[in-house]
Amino acid sequence: MTNSDSRVAVYTGSFDPITLGHMNVISRSSRLVDRLIVGIGINVEKLELFQLQERVELVSRATQRFGNVEVRTFGGLAVNFVRQCGARVMIRGVRPLTDIAAEFTMQMANRRLDPGIETVFLMADEEFAHVSSSLLKQIAPLANDAMLLQFIPAEILPALRQKIPGPDSAG
């Protein structure tokens, strides 16, 4: 299979931090394509917990077990990034109802900006449907490490605890 024949998809987000919901979508997406590029973007509307390079390192660490996943950063429009990656498919993870309206609006805009790019929505599995980076930031100061591991990959727990100490932390 030549590079032009390979199935490449791009999953974009801020991943601040990456959650088990993101991991669920990455795992399932990676089985559908030859190469999955996780695009970490800058969302100017959100206050960052982790700097961009920190997020790249955390996502890379969490996804290293997938042989066909690559992590990159981007600025600007996601459709432009997808096109720069040589892909025609954008993966979007959605949680029941909470994301549908915003994702539908974004998909319509993206379709208008680049009709050659298809958006594929993957619903997070039921046990991850409520998980979001925003929720994680709210509960991290109050939850012990075992509780947090129900929401995040174990690989990122030490970095999260450096940013947000919890009840297990001394001091």
MOLIN-V822763 format. One record per residue. N is the residue number from 1. RES is the residue in one letter. SS is DSSP state (H for helix, E for strand, L for the rest). OMEGA is omega in whole degrees, -180 to 180 (* if undefined). D_FIRST is the distance of its C-alpha to the first C-alpha in Angstrom with 2 decimals. Layout:
# MOLIN-V822763
n: [N	N]
res: [RES	RES]
ss: [SS	SS]
omega: [OMEGA	OMEGA]
d_first: [D_FIRST	D_FIRST]
This chain:
# MOLIN-V822763
n: [1	2	3	4	5	6	7	8	9	10	11	12	13	14	15	16	17	18	19	20	21	22	23	24	25	26	27	28	29	30	31	32	33	34	35	36	37	38	39	40	41	42	43	44	45	46	47	48	49	50	51	52	53	54	55	56	57	58	59	60	61	62	63	64	65	66	67	68	69	70	71	72	73	74	75	76	77	78	79	80	81	82	83	84	85	86	87	88	89	90	91	92	93	94	95	96	97	98	99	100	101	102	103	104	105	106	107	108	109	110	111	112	113	114	115	116	117	118	119	120	121	122	123	124	125	126	127	128	129	130	131	132	133	134	135	136	137	138	139	140	141	142	143	144	145	146	147	148	149	150	151	152	153	154	155	156	157	158	159	160	161	162	163	164	165	166	167	168	169	170	171]
res: [M	T	N	S	D	S	R	V	A	V	Y	T	G	S	F	D	P	I	T	L	G	H	M	N	V	I	S	R	S	S	R	L	V	D	R	L	I	V	G	I	G	I	N	V	E	K	L	E	L	F	Q	L	Q	E	R	V	E	L	V	S	R	A	T	Q	R	F	G	N	V	E	V	R	T	F	G	G	L	A	V	N	F	V	R	Q	C	G	A	R	V	M	I	R	G	V	R	P	L	T	D	I	A	A	E	F	T	M	Q	M	A	N	R	R	L	D	P	G	I	E	T	V	F	L	M	A	D	E	E	F	A	H	V	S	S	S	L	L	K	Q	I	A	P	L	A	N	D	A	M	L	L	Q	F	I	P	A	E	I	L	P	A	L	R	Q	K	I	P	G	P	D	S	A	G]
ss: [L	L	H	H	H	L	L	E	E	E	E	E	E	L	L	L	L	L	L	H	H	H	H	H	H	H	H	H	H	H	L	L	L	L	E	E	E	E	E	E	E	L	L	L	L	L	L	L	L	L	L	H	H	H	H	H	H	H	H	H	H	H	H	L	L	L	L	L	E	E	E	E	E	E	L	L	L	H	H	H	H	H	H	H	L	L	L	L	E	E	E	E	E	E	L	L	L	L	L	H	H	H	H	H	H	H	H	H	H	H	H	H	H	L	L	L	L	E	E	E	E	E	E	L	L	H	H	H	L	L	L	L	H	H	H	H	H	H	H	L	L	L	L	L	H	H	H	H	L	L	L	L	L	H	H	H	H	H	H	H	H	H	H	L	L	L	L	L	L	L	L]
omega: [178	-179	-180	179	-175	179	-178	175	-180	177	-176	176	177	175	-174	0	175	-178	175	174	176	-179	178	180	179	-179	-178	179	-177	178	-178	-173	177	-179	177	177	175	-178	-180	-177	178	177	-176	179	-178	173	-176	168	179	174	-176	-178	176	179	177	-179	-179	179	178	179	-177	-175	-175	-179	178	-176	-176	-180	179	-179	179	174	175	172	179	-174	179	-179	177	178	179	-180	179	179	-179	-179	174	-178	175	177	175	176	180	173	-177	174	-174	-176	-168	-176	-179	-180	179	178	180	179	180	178	180	180	179	-179	-180	-178	-179	-180	178	176	178	179	174	177	176	177	-173	-176	180	-173	-178	-173	175	177	180	177	-179	179	180	-174	-175	-179	-175	-175	174	-175	180	178	-179	-178	172	-175	-174	173	-179	-178	-176	-178	-180	180	178	-179	174	-180	-176	176	-180	-177	177	-175	176	175	*]
d_first: [0.00	3.80	6.64	8.06	5.85	6.49	9.86	12.48	16.13	19.31	22.45	25.47	28.97	31.77	31.45	35.04	34.87	31.83	33.07	32.12	31.44	28.77	27.40	27.35	25.25	22.86	22.53	21.93	19.54	17.39	16.92	15.77	12.93	10.20	12.55	16.20	18.40	22.08	24.06	27.65	29.92	33.58	35.71	39.01	40.72	40.35	42.31	39.97	40.59	37.95	37.17	33.65	32.80	34.32	32.10	28.97	30.25	31.18	27.95	25.99	28.40	28.16	24.35	23.67	23.15	19.90	17.10	14.91	17.90	18.95	22.42	23.50	26.70	27.45	30.52	31.16	29.49	26.65	25.00	25.03	23.44	20.64	20.03	20.28	17.54	15.13	15.42	16.99	18.16	21.20	22.28	26.05	27.99	31.30	34.43	36.65	38.71	39.09	35.91	35.46	37.68	36.42	32.73	33.35	35.13	32.39	29.71	31.92	32.40	28.71	28.02	30.76	29.49	25.89	25.43	21.65	21.30	21.69	23.61	23.07	26.15	26.20	29.71	30.49	31.63	35.38	36.47	34.85	35.88	38.86	37.26	37.03	37.33	40.65	42.02	41.01	42.93	45.95	46.14	45.13	48.67	50.17	47.66	47.63	44.47	44.02	44.22	41.67	39.14	39.05	37.48	35.48	33.20	35.45	33.65	35.20	38.71	40.32	39.16	40.35	43.66	44.17	44.02	45.82	48.14	49.10	51.90	50.57	50.95	54.15	56.30]
